[in-house]
């Protein structure tokens, strides 16, 4: 029996440990490395010759979607399964665009998760059906790439001047992008626009 080598990435140590314990119960699965931030994922996959990387979305360093991008650009043979608490339609769309081979939510039963790892390893795509339906209903993000950048920078409550400096834009341009993002999300304020965009997984 060939064993599938897994790298797990999740910033919550308890969740990561629980996932590793569940997956290691399967005779054909072996968790060869666990990491707590997205910027450690690629090196762990290289060092441990991972067959499948099981990634959370929201992590420090790099998020799981950016880590997926890195893996797919560098390691043709490594498959990626994203397993996240946040089943946001926009996350699913962005993950698949980055090359993820599967996308599930963390309350997926252990046997189903193990089976998903095997299927992804075998070249199949595994995606949570309810999320697919939500993603189709929600549609694409209405925000341009630059509006997304500005709104993401605004999440922390920075001033227009601070956002402008961070993104090397003029304050007027930042105001225009914020105004457009507020209009497109149907929000009343930039804070509400950021919340709506975050809830939909557009940021």
PADO-375970 format. One record per residue: x, z, y of N, C-alpha, C, CB in turn. Coordinates in steps of 0.05 Angstrom, whole numbers. Glycine has a CB too. Example, Ala and Ser with C-alpha at 12.3 -4.5 7.8 and 13.67 -1.06 7.14 Angstrom:
2
     n.u     n.w     n.v    ca.u    ca.w    ca.v     c.u     c.w     c.v    cb.u    cb.w    cb.v
     264     156    -114     246     156     -90     264     156     -66     226     181     -89
     257     142     -45     273     143     -21     258     157       1     282     114     -12
! end
This chain:
203
     n.u     n.w     n.v    ca.u    ca.w    ca.v     c.u     c.w     c.v    cb.u    cb.w    cb.v
      17       0     -24       0       0       0      18       0      25     -19      25       0
      13     -20      43      29     -20      67      17       0      87      30     -49      80
      35      13     101      26      34     121      27      23     149      44      59     119
       6      28     164       4      18     192      16      40     210     -26      12     200
      36      32     226      50      50     243      36      51     271      80      42     246
      29      76     279      13      79     304      29      94     325     -13      93     298
      26      86     350      35     101     373       9     110     388      54      85     392
       7     136     394     -16     146     408      -8     154     437     -28     171     394
     -25     146     456     -20     154     484     -45     166     496     -10     130     500
     -43     191     504     -65     205     518     -53     228     533     -87     215     497
     -61     231     558     -49     252     575     -59     280     568     -53     247     604
     -81     282     552     -91     308     544     -79     315     516    -123     308     543
     -62     335     516     -47     342     491     -66     349     468     -28     365     497
     -87     364     475    -106     372     453    -120     348     441    -127     391     464
    -129     330     458    -142     306     448    -123     289     431    -154     289     471
     -98     286     442     -78     270     429     -72     282     401     -52     268     446
     -69     308     400     -63     322     375     -85     319     355     -58     351     380
    -110     321     365    -133     318     347    -135     290     336    -159     325     362
    -131     270     353    -132     242     344    -110     237     323    -128     223     367
     -86     247     328     -64     244     310     -70     256     283     -38     255     321
     -81     281     283     -87     295     258    -108     279     242     -98     323     264
    -129     269     256    -150     254     242    -139     228     230    -173     247     262
    -123     214     245    -113     188     236     -92     192     213    -101     172     259
     -77     214     215     -56     219     194     -69     227     167     -37     240     204
     -94     234     168    -108     241     142    -112     216     125    -135     254     148
    -111     193     138    -115     167     124     -88     159     110    -125     145     143
     -89     153      84     -63     148      70     -49     123      80     -69     145      41
     -63     104      92     -49      80     101     -43      80     131     -67      56      95
     -48     102     145     -42     104     174     -21     126     179     -67     110     190
      -2     120     196      20     138     202      25     139     232      46     131     187
      19     162     245      24     164     274      54     170     277       6     187     287
      69     151     286      98     153     287     108     164     314     111     126     282
      90     164     335      98     175     361      73     181     377     116     155     377
      75     202     394      54     210     412      66     212     440      40     237     404
      53     200     460      63     203     488      40     211     506      76     176     497
      48     222     529      28     233     548      24     217     573      35     261     554
      39     196     577      36     179     601      39     150     595      55     188     624
      27     133     611      27     105     606      54      92     608       9      91     624
      72     103     625      98      90     628     117      96     605     111     100     654
     108     113     585     124     118     561     116     101     538     122     148     554
      94      86     541      82      72     518      99      50     507      55      61     526
     108      32     525     123       9     516     149      17     500     131      -9     540
     164      36     512     189      44     498     183      57     471     204      64     516
     161      73     470     154      86     444     147      64     424     130     105     448
     133      43     432     126      22     414     150       7     404     106       2     427
     170       3     422     195     -10     415     211       7     396     212     -17     440
     215      33     403     231      51     388     221      56     359     234      78     402
     194      56     357     182      64     331     169      40     317     161      85     336
     174      16     327     164      -8     315     134      -6     308     180     -15     289
     119       0     329      90       5     326      75     -21     317      78      16     351
      57     -18     298      39     -39     291      15     -39     310      30     -37     262
       5     -15     316     -18     -13     334     -13      10     354     -44      -7     317
     -18       5     379     -18      25     400     -46      34     406      -3      15     426
     -52      60     404     -78      71     410     -76      85     437     -89      90     387
     -89      74     457     -85      82     485    -110      93     498     -74      60     501
    -107     114     514    -128     122     533    -126     104     557    -125     153     541
    -147     104     574    -146      88     599    -133     104     621    -174      78     607
    -144     127     627    -135     143     650    -112     161     643    -159     159     662
     -88     152     651     -63     168     646     -45     166     670     -49     157     620
     -28     186     673      -8     184     695      13     163     688       6     212     699
      29     156     708      49     135     705      37     108     707      64     139     678
      28      98     684      12      73     683     -14      79     669      28      50     669
     -36      66     677     -60      70     661     -59      53     636     -86      62     678
     -77      58     618     -77      44     592     -79      14     594     -99      54     575
     -92       4     615     -96     -25     618     -69     -37     626    -118     -31     640
     -55     -24     645     -28     -35     652      -9     -32     629     -17     -19     677
     -11     -11     614       7      -8     590       1     -30     570       3      20     577
     -24     -37     567     -32     -59     549     -18     -85     558     -63     -63     549
     -19     -89     584      -6    -113     596      23    -114     588      -9    -112     627
      37     -91     591      66     -90     585      71     -96     555      77     -62     591
      55     -84     538      58     -88     509      54    -118     503      38     -71     493
      33    -130     513      26    -157     506      47    -177     517      -1    -164     517
      59    -170     539      80    -188     550     106    -186     535      85    -181     580
     111    -162     522     137    -157     510     137    -157     479     147    -130     519
     116    -148     467     115    -144     438      92    -160     425     113    -114     431
      99    -184     417      78    -202     406      64    -190     381      90    -229     399
      79    -174     366      67    -165     341      52    -139     342      89    -161     321
      52    -126     366      38    -100     368      10    -104     378      54     -81     387
      -9     -93     364     -38     -95     372     -45     -70     389     -56     -96     346
     -66     -72     405     -74     -50     422    -103     -44     419     -68     -57     452
    -108     -18     413    -136      -8     412    -139      14     434    -142       4     383
    -157       9     452    -162      29     473    -184      47     465    -168      15     501
    -179      73     466    -199      93     458    -202     112     482    -191     108     432
    -224     111     496    -227     126     521    -252     143     523    -225     107     544
    -250     164     539    -274     180     546    -292     164     564    -265     207     559
    -280     147     580    -295     134     602    -303     106     593    -278     133     627
    -327     104     582    -337      78     573    -349      62     596    -358      82     551
    -332      55     615    -342      40     638    -340      10     634    -327      48     664
    -362      -4     640    -362     -33     634    -338     -48     647    -387     -45     645
    -330     -40     671    -308     -53     684    -282     -49     670    -305     -44     713
    -279     -25     658    -255     -19     642    -253     -38     618    -255      10     633
    -276     -42     604    -276     -59     581    -268     -88     589    -305     -60     569
    -279     -98     610    -273    -125     619    -243    -127     626    -290    -132     644
    -233    -108     641    -205    -109     649    -186    -106     625    -199     -87     670
    -194     -89     607    -177     -84     583    -175    -110     566    -189     -62     565
    -197    -123     562    -197    -148     547    -182    -170     561    -226    -158     541
    -184    -171     588    -168    -190     604    -138    -185     601    -177    -189     633
    -131    -159     597    -103    -152     594     -92    -157     565     -99    -123     601
    -111    -164     547    -102    -171     520    -108    -150     499     -73    -176     520
    -123    -129     506    -130    -108     486    -145    -121     463    -147     -85     499
    -139    -111     439    -152    -121     415    -177    -106     407    -132    -121     392
    -180     -82     419    -204     -66     413    -209     -46     435    -200     -52     386
    -234     -37     437    -241     -18     458    -264      -1     447    -250     -32     485
    -259      25     444    -279      44     434    -279      69     451    -272      52     404
    -301      84     449    -303     110     463    -295     132     444    -332     114     475
    -286     155     456    -274     176     440    -293     190     421    -261     196     458
    -319     187     426    -338     201     407    -343     184     383    -364     208     421
    -328     162     379    -330     146     354    -322     164     331    -312     120     356
    -339     164     309    -332     180     285    -304     173     274    -353     177     263
    -290     193     263    -263     189     253    -260     166     234    -253     215     240
    -278     163     215    -276     142     195    -278     114     208    -297     145     173
    -296     113     228    -300      88     243    -275      81     259    -324      90     262
    -263     102     271    -238      98     286    -216      87     268    -230     124     300
    -213     100     245    -192      91     226    -197      62     217    -192     110     201
    -222      56     213    -229      29     204    -224       9     227    -259      27     196
    -229      17     252    -223       0     275    -193      -6     277    -233      14     301
    -177      14     272    -147      10     272    -140     -11     251    -132      37     266
    -151      -9     227    -145     -28     206    -154     -56     214    -159     -19     179
    -177     -58     225    -188     -84     233    -172     -97     255    -217     -82     241
    -165     -81     275    -148     -91     297    -121    -100     286    -144     -69     319
    -109     -84     268     -84     -91     255     -86    -117     240     -74     -68     237
    -109    -122     228    -114    -146     212    -120    -170     229    -136    -141     193
    -120    -167     256    -124    -191     273    -152    -194     284    -117    -215     259
    -170    -174     278    -197    -176     288    -199    -161     315    -217    -164     268
    -220    -168     330    -226    -154     355    -249    -134     350    -234    -174     378
    -245    -110     359    -266     -89     354    -274     -77     381    -254     -66     335
    -299     -80     388    -308     -71     414    -335     -56     411    -311     -94     434
    -338     -34     425    -362     -18     425    -386     -35     435    -359       7     443
    -406     -39     417    -428     -57     423    -444     -49     448    -447     -59     399
    -448     -23     452    -464     -14     475    -449     -20     501    -469      17     473
    -422     -18     500    -406     -24     524    -408     -54     531    -378     -16     520
    -408     -71     510    -410    -100     515    -436    -106     529    -409    -115     488
    -458     -93     520    -484     -97     533    -483     -88     562    -506     -82     518
    -472     -64     567    -469     -54     595    -452     -72     612    -457     -26     594
    -431     -83     600    -413    -100     615    -427    -126     624    -388    -107     598
    -443    -137     606    -457    -161     613    -478    -155     635    -472    -173     588
    -491    -132     632    -511    -124     652    -499    -119     680    -527     -99     643
    -475    -106     680    -462     -99     705    -450    -123     718    -441     -78     700
    -439    -141     702    -426    -165     713    -398    -160     723    -442    -177     735
    -385    -181     733    -358    -179     744    -358    -161     769    -347    -207     750
    -334    -151     774    -331    -136     800    -335    -155     823    -302    -123     801
    -351    -147     843    -355    -164     866    -331    -163     886    -381    -156     881
    -312    -145     881    -291    -141     900    -268    -160     895    -280    -112     898
    -255    -169     917    -231    -185     915    -208    -167     907    -225    -200     942
    -186    -179     899    -163    -163     891    -153    -145     914    -139    -181     882
    -153    -155     939    -144    -140     962    -164    -118     969    -140    -158     986
    -190    -123     967    -210    -102     972    -207     -80     951    -239    -115     971
    -201     -88     926    -197     -68     905    -173     -50     912    -193     -82     878
    -151     -63     920    -127     -47     928    -133     -27     950    -105     -66     937
    -148     -37     971    -154     -20     994    -172       3     986    -166     -36    1017
    -192      -3     970    -211      18     962    -198      38     943    -236       5     947
    -180      28     926    -165      46     908    -147      65     925    -147      30     889
    -135      55     946    -119      71     964    -136      91     980    -103      54     984
    -161      84     984    -179     101    1000    -191     124     983    -202      85    1011
    -188     123     957    -200     143     939    -190     171     946    -194     137     910
    -165     173     953    -154     200     959    -161     210     986    -124     199     957
    -177     195    1002    -185     204    1028    -164     199    1050    -191     233    1027
    -145     181    1045    -125     174    1065    -138     162    1090    -104     154    1053
    -125     165    1112    -134     152    1137    -129     122    1135    -120     164    1162
    -143     107    1153    -139      78    1154    -109      72    1160    -157      65    1176
     -97      88    1178     -69      84    1185     -51      88    1160     -60     103    1207
     -57     108    1144     -41     114    1120     -44      92    1100     -49     141    1108
     -68      82    1096     -73      60    1077     -59      35    1086    -104      55    1074
     -60      30    1112     -47       6    1124     -17       7    1118     -52       4    1154
      -5      31    1122      23      34    1118      30      30    1088      33      61    1128
      14      42    1071      19      41    1043      18      13    1032      -1      58    1028
      -1      -3    1042      -5     -30    1032       8     -52    1050     -35     -36    1029
      22     -44    1070      35     -62    1089      15     -82    1101      57     -78    1074
      -7     -71    1110     -28     -86    1124     -33     -75    1152     -55     -86    1108
     -46     -91    1169     -53     -80    1195     -78     -62    1192     -59    -103    1216
     -82     -44    1210    -105     -26    1209    -131     -42    1210    -104      -4    1231
    -131     -62    1226    -155     -79    1229    -162     -93    1202    -151    -101    1250
    -142    -102    1188    -146    -115    1162    -157     -95    1142    -120    -127    1151
    -146     -70    1142    -156     -49    1125    -185     -44    1130    -139     -23    1128
    -192     -41    1156    -220     -36    1164    -238     -59    1154    -223     -33    1195
    -229     -83    1157    -245    -106    1147    -250    -105    1117    -231    -133    1155
    -229     -99    1102    -231     -98    1073    -250     -75    1065    -204     -94    1060
    -247     -52    1078    -264     -29    1072    -293     -36    1078    -256      -4    1088
    -298     -49    1101    -325     -57    1109    -337     -76    1088    -325     -70    1137
    -321     -95    1079    -331    -114    1059    -337    -100    1033    -309    -136    1054
    -320     -81    1025    -324     -67     999    -349     -50    1001    -300     -49     993
    -354     -37    1024    -378     -21    1028    -403     -38    1026    -377      -6    1056
    -402     -62    1038    -424     -80    1037    -430     -90    1009    -420    -104    1055
    -408     -98     994    -412    -109     968    -421     -89     947    -385    -121     958
    -414     -63     951    -423     -43     932    -450     -31     940    -402     -21     930
    -460     -38     963    -485     -27     973    -483       2     981    -506     -30     951
    -459      10     988    -454      38     996    -458      42    1025    -426      47     987
    -460      68    1033    -463      75    1061    -436      82    1074    -482      98    1065
    -417      92    1057    -391     100    1067    -369      90    1048    -390     131    1070
    -344      92    1057    -323      83    1040    -320     102    1016    -296      81    1055
    -325     127    1019    -324     146     997    -344     139     976    -328     175    1007
    -369     132     985    -390     124     965    -382      98     952    -417     121     980
    -370      79     967    -362      53     956    -341      58     934    -350      35     978
    -322      76     940    -301      83     920    -313      95     895    -280     102     932
    -333     113     899    -346     126     876    -360     105     858    -365     148     885
    -376      87     872    -390      66     857    -371      48     841    -408      49     876
    -350      40     855    -330      23     842    -316      37     819    -309      13     863
    -310      62     822    -298      78     801    -317      81     777    -289     106     811
    -342      87     783    -362      91     761    -365      65     745    -389     100     773
    -362      42     758    -365      17     744    -339       7     731    -375      -4     763
    -317      22     736    -292      14     724    -279      -9     738    -296       8     695
    -285     -13     764    -274     -36     779    -247     -28     791    -293     -45     800
    -241      -2     794    -216       6     806    -195      12     785    -220      30     825
! end
